[in-house]
Amino acid sequence: MSLNEAKMDQRLGSALGLKRSITLSDAALSPVAAKTLLIWREEDPFVELKSLQRSGHLPWLDEPVEVASMIADFLSECREEATPKAGTVPRVR
């Protein structure tokens, strides 16, 4: 990260999101009709795509309960996959 990016980040917010004083309302953003294209390989074993219907660009602020639930479920699944089953030999990579 460059020095300019670090200064900009401090003015705009933190890893927790943008400062509320500069957050634009839905009414201010509704006229913006920019589409987003996301391209990713199907069947990537290391990617799981989740979407939120009512969220804006900061889903962890817009829908914190749903995001926290998705993260908890994902981590739980990772933990289950990493736990060796009885009678099996753990695979070393």
Secondary structure, 3 states (H helix, E strand, C coil): CCHHHHHHHHHHEECCEECHHHCCCHHHHCCCCCCCCCCCCCCCCCCCCCCCCCCCCCHHHHCHHHHHHHHHHHHHHHHHHHCCCCCCCCCCC
